Amino acid sequence: MSLDSDIIVDRRRIRRKLTFWRVAAALIAIAAIAGFALIATPGARGSFVSAGSIARVQIEGLIRSDADRTRALERLENSQAAAVIVHINSPGGTTAGSEQLYDSLTRLKAKKPLVVVVEGLAASGGYITAIASDHIIAQQSSLVGSIGVLFQFPNVSELLKTIGVKVEEVKSTPLKAAPNGFEPTSPEARAALDALVKDSYAWFKDLVKQRRGMDDTQLEKVVDGRVFTGRQAIGLKLIDQLGDEKTAVAWLEEQKGVKKGLSVRDYKLEPRFGDLTFLKTAAAVTLEALGFGSIAHQITQTGVVQAVDRVGLDGMLALWEPAASN
């Protein structure tokens, strides 16, 4: 009987050790693959683009300030690429991040022939990005526009009152750190925010007017915050042509004198660590093995960075998002 007990204890001990080393091996494998990819993956430094090719740049998802992206576009300025096609599929993001990307593409356009192709969506900050180009192409069912600025903040003052929590504060002036979400927004704070939004909105409208060559009447038709299909947008001067990448290549050849027959090659902007596909897969498998299936599913579906991006958008937004259905 004593011998059987010892055998059972030994087996449990061995099983615990095996579980520990399996988990440790999985985590080490993830770290090793990630480290190797960051060193070896061309996308981590921007893909090499030869003199006999057109660079394809993808702008996708939420737009925010990104120094790595700026440096990657600066490297493209000094590359041997004959021209650049920027594909956009973005609902926008922060106004500051969108302005930064607009400025980067404007500098790039001064060095290389550049054209924008709207894949599915170029709204708000995505449209700010698009108008850096002198020529915008979109598919008939693409969505463009949403010219406007938004400042959102949660207010939980009624909830705190219900549960009996009060937040105390001492501040230098009434408008310091306002609004804070812990108390009703004062008329003065709301007026200050309104001034910020209106100033950024005026900047956005002036940029559209200037870049798209609109008069005041034309401008007023497109700046109420709505999105338009590609078919509608061409008549409203928001885009220049309906088509796709082949249309963009033809325009570069005909209007910018780019040599015919050049291949189009991906130029990858520096990726964020959590967006790497292999890392998402490895992390999901490990979490699944450890019993965190729901988290693994979230990573597989949206990625680590995308899952928290919306929460991390600070300041004023140039962002389009349709209301969620029940």
C-alpha positions as CSV (number, residue, x, y, z in Angstrom):
1,M,0.0,0.0,0.0
2,S,2.9,2.3,0.9
3,L,4.6,1.5,-2.4
4,D,1.5,2.4,-4.4
5,S,1.2,5.7,-2.6
6,D,4.9,6.5,-3.4
7,I,4.3,5.6,-7.1
8,I,1.3,7.9,-7.3
9,V,3.2,10.8,-5.7
10,D,6.1,10.3,-8.1
11,R,3.8,10.3,-11.1
12,R,2.1,13.5,-10.0
13,R,5.5,15.1,-9.4
14,I,6.6,14.1,-12.9
15,R,3.4,15.3,-14.4
16,R,3.8,18.7,-12.8
17,K,7.4,19.0,-14.1
18,L,6.3,18.1,-17.6
19,T,3.5,20.7,-17.6
20,F,6.0,23.3,-16.3
21,W,8.6,22.6,-19.0
22,R,6.0,22.4,-21.8
23,V,4.7,25.9,-20.9
24,A,8.2,27.2,-20.5
25,A,9.2,25.7,-23.9
26,A,6.2,27.3,-25.5
27,L,7.0,30.7,-24.1
28,I,10.7,30.4,-25.0
29,A,9.7,29.5,-28.6
30,I,7.4,32.5,-28.8
31,A,10.2,34.8,-27.6
32,A,12.8,33.2,-30.0
33,I,10.5,33.5,-33.0
34,A,9.7,37.1,-32.2
35,G,13.3,38.0,-31.8
36,F,14.3,36.3,-35.0
37,A,11.5,38.0,-36.9
38,L,12.3,41.5,-35.7
39,I,15.9,41.0,-36.9
40,A,15.2,39.1,-40.1
41,T,11.8,40.3,-41.4
42,P,12.3,42.9,-44.1
43,G,9.1,44.6,-43.0
44,A,10.7,45.5,-39.7
45,R,12.9,48.0,-41.5
46,G,10.9,48.7,-44.6
47,S,11.1,46.4,-47.6
48,F,13.8,46.9,-50.1
49,V,12.5,48.6,-53.3
50,S,14.6,48.4,-56.5
51,A,14.9,51.2,-59.0
52,G,12.8,49.2,-61.5
53,S,9.7,49.1,-59.3
54,I,6.8,51.0,-57.9
55,A,6.4,50.9,-54.1
56,R,3.1,49.8,-52.6
57,V,2.4,51.3,-49.1
58,Q,-0.6,50.1,-47.0
59,I,-2.3,52.4,-44.5
60,E,-4.8,50.3,-42.6
61,G,-6.8,50.5,-39.4
62,L,-6.6,53.3,-36.8
63,I,-4.2,56.1,-37.4
64,R,-2.2,57.5,-34.6
65,S,1.1,59.3,-34.1
66,D,3.9,56.8,-35.1
67,A,7.5,57.8,-35.3
68,D,8.5,54.4,-36.8
69,R,6.1,55.0,-39.7
70,T,7.5,58.5,-40.3
71,R,11.1,57.1,-40.4
72,A,10.0,54.3,-42.8
73,L,8.4,56.9,-45.2
74,E,11.6,59.0,-45.0
75,R,13.6,56.0,-46.0
76,L,11.2,55.5,-49.0
77,E,11.9,59.2,-50.0
78,N,15.5,58.3,-50.4
79,S,15.0,54.9,-52.0
80,Q,15.3,54.0,-55.7
81,A,11.6,53.4,-56.1
82,A,10.2,55.0,-59.3
83,A,6.8,55.9,-57.8
84,V,4.5,55.2,-54.8
85,I,1.0,53.8,-54.6
86,V,-0.6,54.3,-51.2
87,H,-3.5,52.0,-50.4
88,I,-5.8,53.3,-47.7
89,N,-8.4,51.4,-45.7
90,S,-8.9,53.3,-42.5
91,P,-11.7,54.9,-40.5
92,G,-9.3,57.6,-39.3
93,G,-7.9,58.1,-35.8
94,T,-6.4,61.0,-33.9
95,T,-6.2,64.4,-35.6
96,A,-2.5,64.7,-34.6
97,G,-1.7,61.3,-36.0
98,S,-3.5,61.9,-39.2
99,E,-1.8,65.3,-39.6
100,Q,1.6,63.6,-39.0
101,L,0.9,61.0,-41.7
102,Y,-0.4,63.7,-44.1
103,D,2.8,65.7,-43.7
104,S,5.0,62.5,-44.2
105,L,3.2,61.7,-47.5
106,T,3.4,65.3,-48.6
107,R,7.2,65.2,-48.2
108,L,7.3,61.9,-50.0
109,K,5.2,63.3,-52.8
110,A,7.8,66.0,-53.3
111,K,10.4,63.3,-54.1
112,K,8.3,60.6,-55.8
113,P,5.2,60.5,-58.0
114,L,2.5,59.4,-55.7
115,V,-1.1,58.2,-56.1
116,V,-3.7,57.1,-53.5
117,V,-6.0,54.1,-53.9
118,V,-8.9,53.8,-51.5
119,E,-9.6,50.2,-50.8
120,G,-12.7,50.0,-48.6
121,L,-12.6,53.2,-46.5
122,A,-10.9,56.5,-46.2
123,A,-12.9,58.4,-43.6
124,S,-12.0,61.3,-41.3
125,G,-8.3,60.9,-40.6
126,G,-8.1,58.4,-43.4
127,Y,-9.4,61.1,-45.8
128,I,-6.8,63.6,-44.4
129,T,-4.2,61.0,-45.4
130,A,-5.7,60.6,-48.9
131,I,-5.7,64.3,-49.8
132,A,-1.9,64.4,-49.4
133,S,-1.9,63.0,-52.9
134,D,-2.7,65.0,-56.1
135,H,-4.8,62.1,-57.4
136,I,-7.2,59.9,-55.5
137,I,-8.7,56.7,-56.9
138,A,-11.4,54.7,-55.2
139,Q,-13.6,51.8,-56.1
140,Q,-17.3,52.5,-56.8
141,S,-18.4,51.1,-53.4
142,S,-15.6,52.5,-51.3
143,L,-16.5,55.0,-48.6
144,V,-14.8,58.3,-48.3
145,G,-15.4,61.6,-46.4
146,S,-16.6,61.9,-42.9
147,I,-15.0,65.4,-42.7
148,G,-15.3,66.4,-39.1
149,V,-13.7,66.3,-35.6
150,L,-14.8,64.6,-32.5
151,F,-13.9,64.8,-28.8
152,Q,-15.4,62.0,-26.7
153,F,-15.1,61.4,-23.0
154,P,-17.0,59.2,-20.6
155,N,-18.9,60.8,-17.6
156,V,-19.5,58.5,-14.7
157,S,-20.6,61.1,-12.2
158,E,-24.1,59.7,-11.9
159,L,-22.8,56.2,-11.4
160,L,-20.4,57.3,-8.7
161,K,-23.3,59.1,-7.0
162,T,-25.4,55.9,-7.1
163,I,-22.7,53.8,-5.4
164,G,-21.7,56.5,-3.0
165,V,-18.2,57.4,-4.3
166,K,-17.0,60.9,-4.4
167,V,-13.7,62.0,-6.1
168,E,-12.0,64.9,-4.3
169,E,-9.5,67.2,-6.1
170,V,-7.5,70.3,-5.7
171,K,-6.5,72.2,-8.9
172,S,-5.0,75.5,-9.8
173,T,-7.8,76.7,-12.1
174,P,-11.4,75.5,-12.9
175,L,-10.4,74.4,-16.4
176,K,-7.4,72.4,-15.3
177,A,-7.9,68.7,-16.4
178,A,-11.4,69.4,-17.5
179,P,-13.5,67.4,-18.3
180,N,-12.5,64.7,-15.8
181,G,-15.5,62.5,-16.1
182,F,-16.1,62.3,-12.4
183,E,-18.3,65.4,-12.2
184,P,-20.9,67.0,-14.5
185,T,-19.1,69.0,-17.2
186,S,-19.3,72.7,-16.5
187,P,-20.5,75.2,-19.2
188,E,-17.0,76.7,-19.2
189,A,-15.3,73.4,-19.8
190,R,-17.7,72.5,-22.5
191,A,-17.2,75.8,-24.2
192,A,-13.4,75.3,-24.1
193,L,-13.7,71.9,-25.7
194,D,-16.1,73.3,-28.3
195,A,-13.5,75.9,-29.3
196,L,-10.9,73.1,-29.7
197,V,-13.1,71.0,-31.9
198,K,-14.2,74.0,-34.0
199,D,-10.6,75.1,-34.5
200,S,-9.6,71.6,-35.7
201,Y,-12.7,71.3,-37.8
202,A,-11.9,74.7,-39.5
203,W,-8.3,73.4,-40.2
204,F,-9.7,70.2,-41.7
205,K,-12.2,72.0,-43.9
206,D,-9.6,74.5,-45.2
207,L,-7.3,71.6,-46.0
208,V,-10.0,69.9,-48.0
209,K,-10.9,73.1,-49.8
210,Q,-7.3,73.8,-50.7
211,R,-6.2,70.3,-51.7
212,R,-9.4,69.4,-53.6
213,G,-9.8,72.8,-55.3
214,M,-13.3,73.5,-54.0
215,D,-15.2,76.7,-53.7
216,D,-17.4,77.4,-50.6
217,T,-20.5,76.0,-52.1
218,Q,-18.9,72.7,-53.1
219,L,-17.2,72.5,-49.7
220,E,-20.5,72.9,-47.8
221,K,-21.9,69.9,-49.5
222,V,-19.3,67.5,-48.1
223,V,-18.4,68.7,-44.6
224,D,-21.4,67.6,-42.6
225,G,-19.6,64.5,-41.3
226,R,-21.2,61.9,-43.6
227,V,-19.4,59.4,-45.8
228,F,-20.0,59.0,-49.5
229,T,-19.5,56.1,-51.9
230,G,-16.9,56.3,-54.6
231,R,-19.6,56.9,-57.2
232,Q,-21.0,59.8,-55.2
233,A,-17.5,61.1,-54.2
234,I,-16.3,61.6,-57.8
235,G,-19.1,64.0,-58.5
236,L,-18.4,65.9,-55.3
237,K,-14.7,66.3,-56.1
238,L,-13.7,64.2,-53.1
239,I,-11.8,61.8,-55.4
240,D,-10.6,62.0,-59.0
241,Q,-11.2,58.6,-60.6
242,L,-12.9,55.2,-60.1
243,G,-10.7,52.2,-60.3
244,D,-8.0,50.1,-58.5
245,E,-4.3,49.6,-58.5
246,K,-4.1,48.9,-62.2
247,T,-5.8,52.3,-62.7
248,A,-3.2,53.9,-60.4
249,V,-0.4,52.4,-62.4
250,A,-1.9,53.6,-65.7
251,W,-2.2,57.1,-64.3
252,L,1.4,57.1,-63.1
253,E,2.5,56.0,-66.6
254,E,0.3,58.5,-68.5
255,Q,0.5,61.6,-66.2
256,K,3.8,61.2,-64.4
257,G,6.0,59.6,-67.0
258,V,6.7,56.5,-65.0
259,K,8.2,53.8,-67.2
260,K,5.7,51.2,-68.4
261,G,5.8,47.6,-67.2
262,L,7.3,48.2,-63.8
263,S,6.4,45.8,-61.1
264,V,4.6,46.9,-57.9
265,R,6.3,45.7,-54.8
266,D,5.2,46.0,-51.1
267,Y,7.0,48.5,-49.0
268,K,6.1,47.5,-45.5
269,L,6.1,50.2,-42.8
270,E,7.6,49.1,-39.5
271,P,5.1,46.8,-37.8
272,R,4.2,46.9,-34.1
273,F,5.3,44.0,-32.1
274,G,1.8,42.7,-31.3
275,D,0.6,42.9,-34.9
276,L,2.9,40.2,-36.3
277,T,0.8,37.3,-37.5
278,F,3.2,34.6,-36.4
279,L,3.3,36.0,-32.9
280,K,-0.5,36.2,-32.6
281,T,-0.7,32.6,-33.6
282,A,1.9,31.4,-31.2
283,A,0.5,33.4,-28.4
284,A,-3.0,32.1,-29.1
285,V,-1.9,28.5,-29.1
286,T,0.0,29.0,-25.8
287,L,-3.0,30.7,-24.1
288,E,-5.3,28.0,-25.4
289,A,-3.1,25.3,-23.8
290,L,-3.1,27.2,-20.5
291,G,-6.9,27.3,-20.5
292,F,-7.4,31.0,-21.6
293,G,-9.5,30.1,-24.6
294,S,-11.5,33.4,-24.7
295,I,-8.3,35.5,-24.7
296,A,-6.8,33.3,-27.4
297,H,-9.8,33.8,-29.6
298,Q,-9.7,37.6,-29.1
299,I,-6.0,37.7,-30.1
300,T,-6.7,35.5,-33.2
301,Q,-9.6,37.7,-34.3
302,T,-8.2,41.2,-33.7
303,G,-4.6,41.1,-32.7
304,V,-3.0,42.4,-29.5
305,V,-2.6,46.0,-30.6
306,Q,-5.9,46.4,-32.4
307,A,-7.8,45.1,-29.3
308,V,-6.5,48.0,-27.2
309,D,-6.0,50.7,-29.9
310,R,-9.5,52.2,-29.5
311,V,-9.0,52.6,-25.8
312,G,-5.7,54.3,-26.3
313,L,-6.8,57.0,-28.7
314,D,-6.2,60.2,-26.8
315,G,-7.2,63.8,-27.7
316,M,-9.4,64.9,-30.6
317,L,-10.4,62.3,-33.1
318,A,-10.9,62.4,-36.8
319,L,-12.6,59.0,-36.7
320,W,-15.7,57.4,-38.4
321,E,-17.5,54.5,-36.8
322,P,-21.0,53.5,-37.7
323,A,-23.4,52.8,-34.8
324,A,-23.2,49.3,-33.5
325,S,-26.2,47.1,-34.2
326,N,-28.0,45.3,-31.4
